[in-house]
Amino acid sequence: MNARRLRLRVAVVLVVAGAAVGVASDEAAPPATAEMIARLLQEVPLVDGHVDLPWVIRERFGSRLGSFDLSGATPLDPPLGTDLAKLRAGGVGAVFWSVWVPTELGKDEAVRTVLEQIDLVHRMAAAYPDDLEIALTAADVRRIHAAGRIASLIGAEGGHCIADSPAVLRMLYAVGARYLTLTHWDSTAWADAATAAPQHDGLTDFGVALVREMNRIGMLVDLSHVSAAAMHDALDATRAPVIFSHSCAAALNPHPRNVPDDVLRRLPANGGLVMVNFGSYFIDPRVTERVAAGEAEEARLKALHPGDPQAVTAGLDSWYAANPMPKVTVAQLADHIDHIRRVAGIDHVGLGSDFDGLSSLPVGLEDVSGYPTLLAELANRGYSRDDLARVAGLNVLRVMAAAEQVAATLQATEPPLERHLDDPAPAPPQPNPSH
């Protein structure tokens, strides 16, 4: 990175960090803390495990990069949570761009759509080469960050996008996807989602085989969105560290999307980590309950006013005015990081914001420019510079490197998975009667 870009980037991060909210007051972070964070983010890439910008670009702009300015120089209404100026202001060094597709799509359409999303990420990097570069490995992330660009990683969200095919899984890896979230809101034919009625009591035998194939090719196993039983089954099956790309602690908010303590306690042995979600819905149980109550009120109004959407809308507007969304703070998000640290350890927590996939965020973390605010909050709680470096990016880089090493070993000894969804599970090895 040239000296001018280095000075500019440090100055931008210093401005954002200087506005950080403290634990006990609204005072700005001390200048020494702000400068420490800015320098840290020059040396260590801050890695966000989950940003949903590609789907927003698809919905709002038809996936046409020429129809808007991703640099952030031209204001958009409504604004994006993520653009290049905000990424620079937040000191971000790497992003896992989520290539999500709706669960209701048929198999062939889901595969086509996820490939279109991956193509969009590659085109983003090609359109803004001074700022973005595709990364495939932990070493790529470090190199790209050192050169002053933002490493663009790809995470495929929802196992339905592989159409129950190990071959599609391998091809997604070949075109750049480096994690697969095993489910989304709905279960797949081989894995239970956290937010759906159980079908398999976790993972099926085929789901276990897919996890092991992900280990073999080097694809990170992402357990955000899966049921607690599926989390345990995946931890039993995996040979590499797992991730939760965007989840919080269930002990602080018992939303089924969050990670229970019995799973957190298994992470040290596995080596994996939870990348905390910034969504108010997952942080604060008051928000979770308010959203559920709003959905119940909408159902009630529709039952009372069939065929009269205007009456339903008016009733909902009145209900929302009387029941405003609770405000969530950066301190509450930091509480989830604290809890994961206490239960699993400092090596097993990271950041997975879910920006551009959320409607409610903590005050002060409304977009990707706010990361220094969170780091300043953690620093005020006594997190050392080394602690902050691990949370910001070193933990996920360690996990990526470990998965790459496991894959290199397994590829020398295991063939690709050729099993189909409906094939019977292979019989367990039988003991040799001569022994």
Rosetta blueprint (number, residue, H / E / L):
1 M L
2 N L
3 A H
4 R H
5 R H
6 L H
7 R H
8 L H
9 R H
10 V H
11 A H
12 V H
13 V H
14 L H
15 V H
16 V H
17 A H
18 G H
19 A L
20 A L
21 V L
22 G L
23 V L
24 A L
25 S L
26 D L
27 E L
28 A L
29 A L
30 P L
31 P H
32 A H
33 T H
34 A H
35 E H
36 M H
37 I H
38 A H
39 R H
40 L H
41 L H
42 Q H
43 E H
44 V L
45 P L
46 L E
47 V E
48 D E
49 G E
50 H E
51 V E
52 D L
53 L H
54 P H
55 W H
56 V H
57 I H
58 R H
59 E H
60 R H
61 F H
62 G L
63 S L
64 R L
65 L H
66 G H
67 S H
68 F L
69 D L
70 L L
71 S L
72 G L
73 A L
74 T L
75 P L
76 L L
77 D L
78 P L
79 P L
80 L L
81 G L
82 T L
83 D L
84 L H
85 A H
86 K H
87 L H
88 R H
89 A H
90 G L
91 G L
92 V E
93 G E
94 A E
95 V E
96 F E
97 W E
98 S E
99 V E
100 W E
101 V L
102 P L
103 T L
104 E L
105 L L
106 G L
107 K H
108 D H
109 E H
110 A H
111 V H
112 R H
113 T H
114 V H
115 L H
116 E H
117 Q H
118 I H
119 D H
120 L H
121 V H
122 H H
123 R H
124 M H
125 A H
126 A H
127 A H
128 Y L
129 P L
130 D L
131 D L
132 L E
133 E E
134 I E
135 A L
136 L L
137 T L
138 A H
139 A H
140 D H
141 V H
142 R H
143 R H
144 I H
145 H H
146 A H
147 A L
148 G L
149 R L
150 I E
151 A E
152 S E
153 L E
154 I E
155 G E
156 A E
157 E E
158 G L
159 G H
160 H H
161 C H
162 I H
163 A L
164 D L
165 S L
166 P H
167 A H
168 V H
169 L H
170 R H
171 M H
172 L H
173 Y H
174 A H
175 V L
176 G L
177 A E
178 R E
179 Y E
180 L E
181 T E
182 L L
183 T L
184 H L
185 W L
186 D L
187 S L
188 T L
189 A L
190 W L
191 A E
192 D L
193 A E
194 A L
195 T L
196 A L
197 A L
198 P L
199 Q L
200 H L
201 D L
202 G L
203 L E
204 T L
205 D H
206 F H
207 G H
208 V H
209 A H
210 L H
211 V H
212 R H
213 E H
214 M H
215 N H
216 R H
217 I H
218 G L
219 M L
220 L E
221 V E
222 D E
223 L L
224 S L
225 H L
226 V E
227 S L
228 A H
229 A H
230 A H
231 M H
232 H H
233 D H
234 A H
235 L H
236 D H
237 A H
238 T L
239 R L
240 A L
241 P L
242 V L
243 I E
244 F E
245 S L
246 H L
247 S L
248 C L
249 A E
250 A L
251 A L
252 L L
253 N L
254 P L
255 H L
256 P L
257 R L
258 N L
259 V E
260 P L
261 D H
262 D H
263 V H
264 L H
265 R L
266 R L
267 L H
268 P H
269 A H
270 N H
271 G L
272 G L
273 L E
274 V E
275 M E
276 V E
277 N L
278 F L
279 G L
280 S H
281 Y H
282 F H
283 I H
284 D L
285 P H
286 R H
287 V H
288 T H
289 E H
290 R H
291 V H
292 A H
293 A H
294 G H
295 E H
296 A H
297 E H
298 E H
299 A H
300 R H
301 L H
302 K H
303 A H
304 L H
305 H L
306 P L
307 G L
308 D L
309 P H
310 Q H
311 A H
312 V H
313 T H
314 A H
315 G H
316 L H
317 D H
318 S H
319 W H
320 Y H
321 A H
322 A H
323 N L
324 P L
325 M L
326 P L
327 K L
328 V L
329 T E
330 V H
331 A H
332 Q H
333 L H
334 A H
335 D H
336 H H
337 I H
338 D H
339 H H
340 I H
341 R H
342 R H
343 V H
344 A H
345 G L
346 I H
347 D H
348 H H
349 V E
350 G E
351 L E
352 G L
353 S L
354 D L
355 F E
356 D L
357 G L
358 L L
359 S L
360 S L
361 L L
362 P L
363 V E
364 G L
365 L L
366 E L
367 D L
368 V H
369 S H
370 G H
371 Y H
372 P H
373 T H
374 L H
375 L H
376 A H
377 E H
378 L H
379 A H
380 N H
381 R L
382 G L
383 Y L
384 S L
385 R H
386 D H
387 D H
388 L H
389 A H
390 R H
391 V H
392 A H
393 G H
394 L H
395 N H
396 V H
397 L H
398 R H
399 V H
400 M H
401 A H
402 A H
403 A H
404 E H
405 Q H
406 V H
407 A H
408 A H
409 T H
410 L H
411 Q H
412 A L
413 T L
414 E L
415 P L
416 P L
417 L L
418 E L
419 R L
420 H L
421 L L
422 D L
423 D L
424 P L
425 A L
426 P L
427 A L
428 P L
429 P L
430 Q L
431 P L
432 N L
433 P L
434 S L
435 H L
